[in-house]
Amino acid sequence: MPYTAIEHALSINRFSTYRQAVIRSIGKSCDTTTLKLYEWNAELSSRFFFPIHIYEVAIRNAISDAISIRYGSDWPTNAVFQNSLNHLDKQTLQSALSNGYHGVSKLLPEIKFVWFENMLTSRHDGRIWKPYITKTFPNAPTSMTPQEIRKALKDACYIIRKFRNRCGHHEPIFNSASLYDVYPHIRESLNWRCATTSQWMNSKQSVSELLCKPVI
């Protein structure tokens, strides 16, 4: 395999992260292992997109459902709801509405996912999460308080979103501190929302298989 040509095509700096990891692992530089690690990283990134896709759609729908219980089905245009948001989140919502409002289902994909993550902050406990989180996430442990459920969802969302961004920007994930936590977070959060969807996703995903076959 003409490793040098590939390294130059994709950049020496990009490959240096993988090469250094190989050196730390086996005590010497190895072109073959470095390329295998790069291939494994790229393949794993691509495999993560299916469960992340299911997670993001399900979670944003769940959050939308919770908001709608409090503010109505057209909550994006509800002035009381808009005024409950911090300045940045209000701007984000109004920007998504700037091209017209054609219903919640059309609007949700236009809002950045971090906006939904921000809806899981304690700011919204009193109005949304304390009264409605068990309706929206019916399978969450009954031993947890609404605040604890909301915080667990928020913490997981942050980890998953940051990891998703690394995958999307073709960055290394093999060395991510959260690598082995991301899929369990996805599975748990989705299970709290809908056990059937979580089981279906788990039966179709191939992340777990590849995680069991690390290169180094």
mmCIF file of the C-alpha atoms, coordinates in Angstrom:
data_MODEL
# 
_entry.id   MODEL 
# 
loop_
_atom_site.group_PDB 
_atom_site.id 
_atom_site.type_symbol 
_atom_site.label_atom_id 
_atom_site.label_alt_id 
_atom_site.label_comp_id 
_atom_site.label_asym_id 
_atom_site.label_entity_id 
_atom_site.label_seq_id 
_atom_site.pdbx_PDB_ins_code 
_atom_site.Cartn_x 
_atom_site.Cartn_y 
_atom_site.Cartn_z 
_atom_site.occupancy 
_atom_site.B_iso_or_equiv 
_atom_site.pdbx_formal_charge 
_atom_site.auth_seq_id 
_atom_site.auth_comp_id 
_atom_site.auth_asym_id 
_atom_site.auth_atom_id 
_atom_site.pdbx_PDB_model_num 
ATOM 1   C CA . MET A 1 1   ? 0.000   0.000  0.000  1.00 0.00 ? 1   MET A CA 1 
ATOM 2   C CA . PRO A 1 2   ? 1.551   3.357  -1.055 1.00 0.00 ? 2   PRO A CA 1 
ATOM 3   C CA . TYR A 1 3   ? 1.211   4.901  2.405  1.00 0.00 ? 3   TYR A CA 1 
ATOM 4   C CA . THR A 1 4   ? 3.316   7.985  1.633  1.00 0.00 ? 4   THR A CA 1 
ATOM 5   C CA . ALA A 1 5   ? 1.069   9.033  -1.264 1.00 0.00 ? 5   ALA A CA 1 
ATOM 6   C CA . ILE A 1 6   ? -2.057  8.696  0.887  1.00 0.00 ? 6   ILE A CA 1 
ATOM 7   C CA . GLU A 1 7   ? -0.448  10.589 3.759  1.00 0.00 ? 7   GLU A CA 1 
ATOM 8   C CA . HIS A 1 8   ? 0.468   13.474 1.491  1.00 0.00 ? 8   HIS A CA 1 
ATOM 9   C CA . ALA A 1 9   ? -2.984  13.515 -0.159 1.00 0.00 ? 9   ALA A CA 1 
ATOM 10  C CA . LEU A 1 10  ? -4.757  13.729 3.212  1.00 0.00 ? 10  LEU A CA 1 
ATOM 11  C CA . SER A 1 11  ? -1.966  15.780 4.875  1.00 0.00 ? 11  SER A CA 1 
ATOM 12  C CA . ILE A 1 12  ? 0.993   14.813 7.023  1.00 0.00 ? 12  ILE A CA 1 
ATOM 13  C CA . ASN A 1 13  ? -0.382  16.840 9.936  1.00 0.00 ? 13  ASN A CA 1 
ATOM 14  C CA . ARG A 1 14  ? -3.656  14.906 9.853  1.00 0.00 ? 14  ARG A CA 1 
ATOM 15  C CA . PHE A 1 15  ? -1.862  11.563 9.906  1.00 0.00 ? 15  PHE A CA 1 
ATOM 16  C CA . SER A 1 16  ? 0.541   12.609 12.649 1.00 0.00 ? 16  SER A CA 1 
ATOM 17  C CA . THR A 1 17  ? -2.159  12.171 15.306 1.00 0.00 ? 17  THR A CA 1 
ATOM 18  C CA . TYR A 1 18  ? -2.609  8.556  14.251 1.00 0.00 ? 18  TYR A CA 1 
ATOM 19  C CA . ARG A 1 19  ? 1.104   7.889  13.849 1.00 0.00 ? 19  ARG A CA 1 
ATOM 20  C CA . GLN A 1 20  ? 1.891   9.224  17.320 1.00 0.00 ? 20  GLN A CA 1 
ATOM 21  C CA . ALA A 1 21  ? -0.881  7.082  18.809 1.00 0.00 ? 21  ALA A CA 1 
ATOM 22  C CA . VAL A 1 22  ? 0.603   4.009  17.157 1.00 0.00 ? 22  VAL A CA 1 
ATOM 23  C CA . ILE A 1 23  ? 4.076   4.858  18.452 1.00 0.00 ? 23  ILE A CA 1 
ATOM 24  C CA . ARG A 1 24  ? 2.729   5.201  21.988 1.00 0.00 ? 24  ARG A CA 1 
ATOM 25  C CA . SER A 1 25  ? 0.887   1.905  21.659 1.00 0.00 ? 25  SER A CA 1 
ATOM 26  C CA . ILE A 1 26  ? 3.480   -0.393 20.068 1.00 0.00 ? 26  ILE A CA 1 
ATOM 27  C CA . GLY A 1 27  ? 6.671   1.554  20.747 1.00 0.00 ? 27  GLY A CA 1 
ATOM 28  C CA . LYS A 1 28  ? 7.577   2.292  17.138 1.00 0.00 ? 28  LYS A CA 1 
ATOM 29  C CA . SER A 1 29  ? 6.271   3.906  13.975 1.00 0.00 ? 29  SER A CA 1 
ATOM 30  C CA . CYS A 1 30  ? 4.379   1.618  11.589 1.00 0.00 ? 30  CYS A CA 1 
ATOM 31  C CA . ASP A 1 31  ? 2.827   2.815  8.351  1.00 0.00 ? 31  ASP A CA 1 
ATOM 32  C CA . THR A 1 32  ? 0.518   -0.195 8.063  1.00 0.00 ? 32  THR A CA 1 
ATOM 33  C CA . THR A 1 33  ? -0.906  0.170  11.575 1.00 0.00 ? 33  THR A CA 1 
ATOM 34  C CA . THR A 1 34  ? -1.246  3.940  11.187 1.00 0.00 ? 34  THR A CA 1 
ATOM 35  C CA . LEU A 1 35  ? -3.295  3.502  8.022  1.00 0.00 ? 35  LEU A CA 1 
ATOM 36  C CA . LYS A 1 36  ? -5.414  0.790  9.650  1.00 0.00 ? 36  LYS A CA 1 
ATOM 37  C CA . LEU A 1 37  ? -6.118  3.110  12.571 1.00 0.00 ? 37  LEU A CA 1 
ATOM 38  C CA . TYR A 1 38  ? -7.136  5.881  10.177 1.00 0.00 ? 38  TYR A CA 1 
ATOM 39  C CA . GLU A 1 39  ? -9.434  3.489  8.305  1.00 0.00 ? 39  GLU A CA 1 
ATOM 40  C CA . TRP A 1 40  ? -10.955 2.233  11.577 1.00 0.00 ? 40  TRP A CA 1 
ATOM 41  C CA . ASN A 1 41  ? -11.574 5.791  12.762 1.00 0.00 ? 41  ASN A CA 1 
ATOM 42  C CA . ALA A 1 42  ? -13.277 6.773  9.497  1.00 0.00 ? 42  ALA A CA 1 
ATOM 43  C CA . GLU A 1 43  ? -15.412 3.636  9.435  1.00 0.00 ? 43  GLU A CA 1 
ATOM 44  C CA . LEU A 1 44  ? -16.462 4.070  13.060 1.00 0.00 ? 44  LEU A CA 1 
ATOM 45  C CA . SER A 1 45  ? -17.429 7.687  12.413 1.00 0.00 ? 45  SER A CA 1 
ATOM 46  C CA . SER A 1 46  ? -19.673 6.616  9.560  1.00 0.00 ? 46  SER A CA 1 
ATOM 47  C CA . ARG A 1 47  ? -21.292 3.872  11.650 1.00 0.00 ? 47  ARG A CA 1 
ATOM 48  C CA . PHE A 1 48  ? -22.141 6.317  14.412 1.00 0.00 ? 48  PHE A CA 1 
ATOM 49  C CA . PHE A 1 49  ? -24.305 8.439  12.119 1.00 0.00 ? 49  PHE A CA 1 
ATOM 50  C CA . PHE A 1 50  ? -27.236 5.993  12.152 1.00 0.00 ? 50  PHE A CA 1 
ATOM 51  C CA . PRO A 1 51  ? -27.759 5.889  15.944 1.00 0.00 ? 51  PRO A CA 1 
ATOM 52  C CA . ILE A 1 52  ? -27.002 9.619  16.226 1.00 0.00 ? 52  ILE A CA 1 
ATOM 53  C CA . HIS A 1 53  ? -29.602 10.299 13.534 1.00 0.00 ? 53  HIS A CA 1 
ATOM 54  C CA . ILE A 1 54  ? -32.259 8.319  15.397 1.00 0.00 ? 54  ILE A CA 1 
ATOM 55  C CA . TYR A 1 55  ? -31.298 9.898  18.716 1.00 0.00 ? 55  TYR A CA 1 
ATOM 56  C CA . GLU A 1 56  ? -31.402 13.490 17.460 1.00 0.00 ? 56  GLU A CA 1 
ATOM 57  C CA . VAL A 1 57  ? -34.760 13.173 15.712 1.00 0.00 ? 57  VAL A CA 1 
ATOM 58  C CA . ALA A 1 58  ? -36.366 11.391 18.662 1.00 0.00 ? 58  ALA A CA 1 
ATOM 59  C CA . ILE A 1 59  ? -34.978 13.778 21.283 1.00 0.00 ? 59  ILE A CA 1 
ATOM 60  C CA . ARG A 1 60  ? -35.905 16.970 19.453 1.00 0.00 ? 60  ARG A CA 1 
ATOM 61  C CA . ASN A 1 61  ? -39.420 15.566 18.932 1.00 0.00 ? 61  ASN A CA 1 
ATOM 62  C CA . ALA A 1 62  ? -39.634 14.703 22.631 1.00 0.00 ? 62  ALA A CA 1 
ATOM 63  C CA . ILE A 1 63  ? -38.578 18.200 23.631 1.00 0.00 ? 63  ILE A CA 1 
ATOM 64  C CA . SER A 1 64  ? -41.049 19.691 21.170 1.00 0.00 ? 64  SER A CA 1 
ATOM 65  C CA . ASP A 1 65  ? -43.802 17.543 22.663 1.00 0.00 ? 65  ASP A CA 1 
ATOM 66  C CA . ALA A 1 66  ? -42.966 18.748 26.170 1.00 0.00 ? 66  ALA A CA 1 
ATOM 67  C CA . ILE A 1 67  ? -43.005 22.380 25.083 1.00 0.00 ? 67  ILE A CA 1 
ATOM 68  C CA . SER A 1 68  ? -46.315 21.886 23.269 1.00 0.00 ? 68  SER A CA 1 
ATOM 69  C CA . ILE A 1 69  ? -48.008 20.560 26.417 1.00 0.00 ? 69  ILE A CA 1 
ATOM 70  C CA . ARG A 1 70  ? -47.210 23.847 28.128 1.00 0.00 ? 70  ARG A CA 1 
ATOM 71  C CA . TYR A 1 71  ? -47.434 26.335 25.249 1.00 0.00 ? 71  TYR A CA 1 
ATOM 72  C CA . GLY A 1 72  ? -49.602 24.682 22.593 1.00 0.00 ? 72  GLY A CA 1 
ATOM 73  C CA . SER A 1 73  ? -48.930 22.956 19.283 1.00 0.00 ? 73  SER A CA 1 
ATOM 74  C CA . ASP A 1 74  ? -47.719 26.185 17.690 1.00 0.00 ? 74  ASP A CA 1 
ATOM 75  C CA . TRP A 1 75  ? -45.267 26.922 20.496 1.00 0.00 ? 75  TRP A CA 1 
ATOM 76  C CA . PRO A 1 76  ? -42.611 28.415 18.182 1.00 0.00 ? 76  PRO A CA 1 
ATOM 77  C CA . THR A 1 77  ? -44.826 31.446 17.590 1.00 0.00 ? 77  THR A CA 1 
ATOM 78  C CA . ASN A 1 78  ? -46.039 31.724 21.187 1.00 0.00 ? 78  ASN A CA 1 
ATOM 79  C CA . ALA A 1 79  ? -44.782 35.055 22.555 1.00 0.00 ? 79  ALA A CA 1 
ATOM 80  C CA . VAL A 1 80  ? -44.871 33.848 26.159 1.00 0.00 ? 80  VAL A CA 1 
ATOM 81  C CA . PHE A 1 81  ? -42.641 30.905 25.258 1.00 0.00 ? 81  PHE A CA 1 
ATOM 82  C CA . GLN A 1 82  ? -40.287 33.079 23.217 1.00 0.00 ? 82  GLN A CA 1 
ATOM 83  C CA . ASN A 1 83  ? -39.910 35.456 26.157 1.00 0.00 ? 83  ASN A CA 1 
ATOM 84  C CA . SER A 1 84  ? -39.054 32.546 28.455 1.00 0.00 ? 84  SER A CA 1 
ATOM 85  C CA . LEU A 1 85  ? -35.885 31.891 26.432 1.00 0.00 ? 85  LEU A CA 1 
ATOM 86  C CA . ASN A 1 86  ? -32.504 33.485 26.962 1.00 0.00 ? 86  ASN A CA 1 
ATOM 87  C CA . HIS A 1 87  ? -31.434 36.058 24.387 1.00 0.00 ? 87  HIS A CA 1 
ATOM 88  C CA . LEU A 1 88  ? -29.408 33.707 22.190 1.00 0.00 ? 88  LEU A CA 1 
ATOM 89  C CA . ASP A 1 89  ? -32.013 30.936 22.111 1.00 0.00 ? 89  ASP A CA 1 
ATOM 90  C CA . LYS A 1 90  ? -34.744 33.446 21.343 1.00 0.00 ? 90  LYS A CA 1 
ATOM 91  C CA . GLN A 1 91  ? -32.664 34.798 18.463 1.00 0.00 ? 91  GLN A CA 1 
ATOM 92  C CA . THR A 1 92  ? -32.068 31.271 17.161 1.00 0.00 ? 92  THR A CA 1 
ATOM 93  C CA . LEU A 1 93  ? -35.787 30.503 17.194 1.00 0.00 ? 93  LEU A CA 1 
ATOM 94  C CA . GLN A 1 94  ? -36.756 33.791 15.569 1.00 0.00 ? 94  GLN A CA 1 
ATOM 95  C CA . SER A 1 95  ? -34.098 33.293 12.903 1.00 0.00 ? 95  SER A CA 1 
ATOM 96  C CA . ALA A 1 96  ? -35.583 29.876 12.072 1.00 0.00 ? 96  ALA A CA 1 
ATOM 97  C CA . LEU A 1 97  ? -39.004 31.564 11.818 1.00 0.00 ? 97  LEU A CA 1 
ATOM 98  C CA . SER A 1 98  ? -37.738 34.338 9.554  1.00 0.00 ? 98  SER A CA 1 
ATOM 99  C CA . ASN A 1 99  ? -38.638 32.474 6.367  1.00 0.00 ? 99  ASN A CA 1 
ATOM 100 C CA . GLY A 1 100 ? -42.194 31.894 7.548  1.00 0.00 ? 100 GLY A CA 1 
ATOM 101 C CA . TYR A 1 101 ? -43.884 29.404 9.841  1.00 0.00 ? 101 TYR A CA 1 
ATOM 102 C CA . HIS A 1 102 ? -45.407 26.322 8.238  1.00 0.00 ? 102 HIS A CA 1 
ATOM 103 C CA . GLY A 1 103 ? -45.906 24.153 11.303 1.00 0.00 ? 103 GLY A CA 1 
ATOM 104 C CA . VAL A 1 104 ? -43.678 22.604 13.939 1.00 0.00 ? 104 VAL A CA 1 
ATOM 105 C CA . SER A 1 105 ? -42.699 19.568 11.851 1.00 0.00 ? 105 SER A CA 1 
ATOM 106 C CA . LYS A 1 106 ? -41.265 21.827 9.144  1.00 0.00 ? 106 LYS A CA 1 
ATOM 107 C CA . LEU A 1 107 ? -39.481 24.055 11.630 1.00 0.00 ? 107 LEU A CA 1 
ATOM 108 C CA . LEU A 1 108 ? -37.716 21.504 13.864 1.00 0.00 ? 108 LEU A CA 1 
ATOM 109 C CA . PRO A 1 109 ? -35.063 20.458 11.305 1.00 0.00 ? 109 PRO A CA 1 
ATOM 110 C CA . GLU A 1 110 ? -34.221 24.145 10.757 1.00 0.00 ? 110 GLU A CA 1 
ATOM 111 C CA . ILE A 1 111 ? -33.203 24.685 14.397 1.00 0.00 ? 111 ILE A CA 1 
ATOM 112 C CA . LYS A 1 112 ? -29.670 23.805 15.442 1.00 0.00 ? 112 LYS A CA 1 
ATOM 113 C CA . PHE A 1 113 ? -29.522 20.843 17.791 1.00 0.00 ? 113 PHE A CA 1 
ATOM 114 C CA . VAL A 1 114 ? -27.719 22.851 20.470 1.00 0.00 ? 114 VAL A CA 1 
ATOM 115 C CA . TRP A 1 115 ? -30.959 24.840 20.853 1.00 0.00 ? 115 TRP A CA 1 
ATOM 116 C CA . PHE A 1 116 ? -32.741 21.659 21.947 1.00 0.00 ? 116 PHE A CA 1 
ATOM 117 C CA . GLU A 1 117 ? -29.871 20.871 24.298 1.00 0.00 ? 117 GLU A CA 1 
ATOM 118 C CA . ASN A 1 118 ? -30.353 24.308 25.848 1.00 0.00 ? 118 ASN A CA 1 
ATOM 119 C CA . MET A 1 119 ? -33.989 23.480 26.479 1.00 0.00 ? 119 MET A CA 1 
ATOM 120 C CA . LEU A 1 120 ? -32.703 20.821 28.891 1.00 0.00 ? 120 LEU A CA 1 
ATOM 121 C CA . THR A 1 121 ? -31.177 23.383 31.253 1.00 0.00 ? 121 THR A CA 1 
ATOM 122 C CA . SER A 1 122 ? -32.574 24.093 34.715 1.00 0.00 ? 122 SER A CA 1 
ATOM 123 C CA . ARG A 1 123 ? -34.007 27.372 33.379 1.00 0.00 ? 123 ARG A CA 1 
ATOM 124 C CA . HIS A 1 124 ? -36.984 25.396 32.080 1.00 0.00 ? 124 HIS A CA 1 
ATOM 125 C CA . ASP A 1 125 ? -37.528 23.101 35.088 1.00 0.00 ? 125 ASP A CA 1 
ATOM 126 C CA . GLY A 1 126 ? -40.479 24.973 36.566 1.00 0.00 ? 126 GLY A CA 1 
ATOM 127 C CA . ARG A 1 127 ? -42.393 25.604 33.343 1.00 0.00 ? 127 ARG A CA 1 
ATOM 128 C CA . ILE A 1 128 ? -41.699 22.386 31.432 1.00 0.00 ? 128 ILE A CA 1 
ATOM 129 C CA . TRP A 1 129 ? -39.673 19.623 33.031 1.00 0.00 ? 129 TRP A CA 1 
ATOM 130 C CA . LYS A 1 130 ? -41.020 19.292 36.558 1.00 0.00 ? 130 LYS A CA 1 
ATOM 131 C CA . PRO A 1 131 ? -44.614 18.886 35.376 1.00 0.00 ? 131 PRO A CA 1 
ATOM 132 C CA . TYR A 1 132 ? -44.089 17.130 32.040 1.00 0.00 ? 132 TYR A CA 1 
ATOM 133 C CA . ILE A 1 133 ? -40.824 15.179 31.881 1.00 0.00 ? 133 ILE A CA 1 
ATOM 134 C CA . THR A 1 134 ? -42.382 11.861 32.917 1.00 0.00 ? 134 THR A CA 1 
ATOM 135 C CA . LYS A 1 135 ? -44.962 12.229 30.142 1.00 0.00 ? 135 LYS A CA 1 
ATOM 136 C CA . THR A 1 136 ? -42.244 12.931 27.584 1.00 0.00 ? 136 THR A CA 1 
ATOM 137 C CA . PHE A 1 137 ? -39.732 10.372 28.833 1.00 0.00 ? 137 PHE A CA 1 
ATOM 138 C CA . PRO A 1 138 ? -42.043 7.751  30.362 1.00 0.00 ? 138 PRO A CA 1 
ATOM 139 C CA . ASN A 1 139 ? -39.369 5.074  30.761 1.00 0.00 ? 139 ASN A CA 1 
ATOM 140 C CA . ALA A 1 140 ? -36.959 7.142  32.838 1.00 0.00 ? 140 ALA A CA 1 
ATOM 141 C CA . PRO A 1 141 ? -36.212 5.560  36.238 1.00 0.00 ? 141 PRO A CA 1 
ATOM 142 C CA . THR A 1 142 ? -38.928 6.287  38.766 1.00 0.00 ? 142 THR A CA 1 
ATOM 143 C CA . SER A 1 143 ? -36.238 6.639  41.425 1.00 0.00 ? 143 SER A CA 1 
ATOM 144 C CA . MET A 1 144 ? -34.990 9.827  39.747 1.00 0.00 ? 144 MET A CA 1 
ATOM 145 C CA . THR A 1 145 ? -36.486 13.271 40.290 1.00 0.00 ? 145 THR A CA 1 
ATOM 146 C CA . PRO A 1 146 ? -37.557 15.345 37.273 1.00 0.00 ? 146 PRO A CA 1 
ATOM 147 C CA . GLN A 1 147 ? -34.473 17.517 37.765 1.00 0.00 ? 147 GLN A CA 1 
ATOM 148 C CA . GLU A 1 148 ? -32.206 14.467 37.816 1.00 0.00 ? 148 GLU A CA 1 
ATOM 149 C CA . ILE A 1 149 ? -33.773 13.057 34.659 1.00 0.00 ? 149 ILE A CA 1 
ATOM 150 C CA . ARG A 1 150 ? -33.491 16.386 32.893 1.00 0.00 ? 150 ARG A CA 1 
ATOM 151 C CA . LYS A 1 151 ? -29.865 16.818 33.957 1.00 0.00 ? 151 LYS A CA 1 
ATOM 152 C CA . ALA A 1 152 ? -28.933 13.295 32.841 1.00 0.00 ? 152 ALA A CA 1 
ATOM 153 C CA . LEU A 1 153 ? -30.514 13.981 29.447 1.00 0.00 ? 153 LEU A CA 1 
ATOM 154 C CA . LYS A 1 154 ? -28.704 17.326 29.220 1.00 0.00 ? 154 LYS A CA 1 
ATOM 155 C CA . ASP A 1 155 ? -25.314 15.840 30.112 1.00 0.00 ? 155 ASP A CA 1 
ATOM 156 C CA . ALA A 1 156 ? -25.764 13.032 27.596 1.00 0.00 ? 156 ALA A CA 1 
ATOM 157 C CA . CYS A 1 157 ? -26.905 15.475 24.922 1.00 0.00 ? 157 CYS A CA 1 
ATOM 158 C CA . TYR A 1 158 ? -23.792 17.592 25.365 1.00 0.00 ? 158 TYR A CA 1 
ATOM 159 C CA . ILE A 1 159 ? -21.482 14.576 25.033 1.00 0.00 ? 159 ILE A CA 1 
ATOM 160 C CA . ILE A 1 160 ? -23.331 13.210 21.993 1.00 0.00 ? 160 ILE A CA 1 
ATOM 161 C CA . ARG A 1 161 ? -23.486 16.569 20.216 1.00 0.00 ? 161 ARG A CA 1 
ATOM 162 C CA . LYS A 1 162 ? -19.782 17.273 20.707 1.00 0.00 ? 162 LYS A CA 1 
ATOM 163 C CA . PHE A 1 163 ? -18.923 13.778 19.511 1.00 0.00 ? 163 PHE A CA 1 
ATOM 164 C CA . ARG A 1 164 ? -21.255 14.131 16.502 1.00 0.00 ? 164 ARG A CA 1 
ATOM 165 C CA . ASN A 1 165 ? -19.415 17.309 15.524 1.00 0.00 ? 165 ASN A CA 1 
ATOM 166 C CA . ARG A 1 166 ? -16.066 15.499 15.586 1.00 0.00 ? 166 ARG A CA 1 
ATOM 167 C CA . CYS A 1 167 ? -17.483 12.806 13.313 1.00 0.00 ? 167 CYS A CA 1 
ATOM 168 C CA . GLY A 1 168 ? -18.975 15.375 10.996 1.00 0.00 ? 168 GLY A CA 1 
ATOM 169 C CA . HIS A 1 169 ? -15.701 17.309 10.718 1.00 0.00 ? 169 HIS A CA 1 
ATOM 170 C CA . HIS A 1 170 ? -13.706 14.126 10.005 1.00 0.00 ? 170 HIS A CA 1 
ATOM 171 C CA . GLU A 1 171 ? -11.680 14.512 13.181 1.00 0.00 ? 171 GLU A CA 1 
ATOM 172 C CA . PRO A 1 172 ? -10.115 11.695 15.215 1.00 0.00 ? 172 PRO A CA 1 
ATOM 173 C CA . ILE A 1 173 ? -12.564 9.963  17.524 1.00 0.00 ? 173 ILE A CA 1 
ATOM 174 C CA . PHE A 1 174 ? -10.427 6.934  18.416 1.00 0.00 ? 174 PHE A CA 1 
ATOM 175 C CA . ASN A 1 175 ? -8.763  9.031  21.126 1.00 0.00 ? 175 ASN A CA 1 
ATOM 176 C CA . SER A 1 176 ? -11.948 10.673 22.432 1.00 0.00 ? 176 SER A CA 1 
ATOM 177 C CA . ALA A 1 177 ? -12.397 10.334 26.187 1.00 0.00 ? 177 ALA A CA 1 
ATOM 178 C CA . SER A 1 178 ? -16.114 9.747  25.611 1.00 0.00 ? 178 SER A CA 1 
ATOM 179 C CA . LEU A 1 179 ? -15.745 7.172  22.799 1.00 0.00 ? 179 LEU A CA 1 
ATOM 180 C CA . TYR A 1 180 ? -17.126 4.248  24.779 1.00 0.00 ? 180 TYR A CA 1 
ATOM 181 C CA . ASP A 1 181 ? -19.762 6.367  26.538 1.00 0.00 ? 181 ASP A CA 1 
ATOM 182 C CA . VAL A 1 182 ? -21.504 7.859  23.517 1.00 0.00 ? 182 VAL A CA 1 
ATOM 183 C CA . TYR A 1 183 ? -23.503 4.860  22.352 1.00 0.00 ? 183 TYR A CA 1 
ATOM 184 C CA . PRO A 1 184 ? -24.683 3.902  25.866 1.00 0.00 ? 184 PRO A CA 1 
ATOM 185 C CA . HIS A 1 185 ? -25.852 7.514  26.302 1.00 0.00 ? 185 HIS A CA 1 
ATOM 186 C CA . ILE A 1 186 ? -27.724 7.324  22.995 1.00 0.00 ? 186 ILE A CA 1 
ATOM 187 C CA . ARG A 1 187 ? -29.320 4.016  23.918 1.00 0.00 ? 187 ARG A CA 1 
ATOM 188 C CA . GLU A 1 188 ? -30.352 5.110  27.402 1.00 0.00 ? 188 GLU A CA 1 
ATOM 189 C CA . SER A 1 189 ? -31.805 8.475  26.362 1.00 0.00 ? 189 SER A CA 1 
ATOM 190 C CA . LEU A 1 190 ? -33.715 6.896  23.508 1.00 0.00 ? 190 LEU A CA 1 
ATOM 191 C CA . ASN A 1 191 ? -34.980 4.103  25.754 1.00 0.00 ? 191 ASN A CA 1 
ATOM 192 C CA . TRP A 1 192 ? -36.344 6.668  28.219 1.00 0.00 ? 192 TRP A CA 1 
ATOM 193 C CA . ARG A 1 193 ? -38.307 8.131  25.329 1.00 0.00 ? 193 ARG A CA 1 
ATOM 194 C CA . CYS A 1 194 ? -39.400 4.929  23.556 1.00 0.00 ? 194 CYS A CA 1 
ATOM 195 C CA . ALA A 1 195 ? -38.183 1.420  24.379 1.00 0.00 ? 195 ALA A CA 1 
ATOM 196 C CA . THR A 1 196 ? -39.379 0.015  21.052 1.00 0.00 ? 196 THR A CA 1 
ATOM 197 C CA . THR A 1 197 ? -37.416 2.576  19.042 1.00 0.00 ? 197 THR A CA 1 
ATOM 198 C CA . SER A 1 198 ? -34.351 1.994  21.194 1.00 0.00 ? 198 SER A CA 1 
ATOM 199 C CA . GLN A 1 199 ? -34.526 -1.764 20.660 1.00 0.00 ? 199 GLN A CA 1 
ATOM 200 C CA . TRP A 1 200 ? -34.998 -1.345 16.901 1.00 0.00 ? 200 TRP A CA 1 
ATOM 201 C CA . MET A 1 201 ? -32.054 1.039  16.656 1.00 0.00 ? 201 MET A CA 1 
ATOM 202 C CA . ASN A 1 202 ? -29.867 -1.291 18.680 1.00 0.00 ? 202 ASN A CA 1 
ATOM 203 C CA . SER A 1 203 ? -30.719 -4.226 16.415 1.00 0.00 ? 203 SER A CA 1 
ATOM 204 C CA . LYS A 1 204 ? -29.687 -2.261 13.314 1.00 0.00 ? 204 LYS A CA 1 
ATOM 205 C CA . GLN A 1 205 ? -26.586 -0.386 14.524 1.00 0.00 ? 205 GLN A CA 1 
ATOM 206 C CA . SER A 1 206 ? -23.064 -1.683 13.906 1.00 0.00 ? 206 SER A CA 1 
ATOM 207 C CA . VAL A 1 207 ? -21.114 0.638  16.204 1.00 0.00 ? 207 VAL A CA 1 
ATOM 208 C CA . SER A 1 208 ? -20.800 -1.897 19.008 1.00 0.00 ? 208 SER A CA 1 
ATOM 209 C CA . GLU A 1 209 ? -19.309 -4.514 16.700 1.00 0.00 ? 209 GLU A CA 1 
ATOM 210 C CA . LEU A 1 210 ? -16.502 -2.228 15.517 1.00 0.00 ? 210 LEU A CA 1 
ATOM 211 C CA . LEU A 1 211 ? -15.788 -0.841 18.986 1.00 0.00 ? 211 LEU A CA 1 
ATOM 212 C CA . CYS A 1 212 ? -14.926 -4.417 19.989 1.00 0.00 ? 212 CYS A CA 1 
ATOM 213 C CA . LYS A 1 213 ? -12.239 -4.549 17.290 1.00 0.00 ? 213 LYS A CA 1 
ATOM 214 C CA . PRO A 1 214 ? -9.817  -1.677 18.069 1.00 0.00 ? 214 PRO A CA 1 
ATOM 215 C CA . VAL A 1 215 ? -6.623  -1.359 16.062 1.00 0.00 ? 215 VAL A CA 1 
ATOM 216 C CA . ILE A 1 216 ? -4.528  -0.285 19.047 1.00 0.00 ? 216 ILE A CA 1 
# 
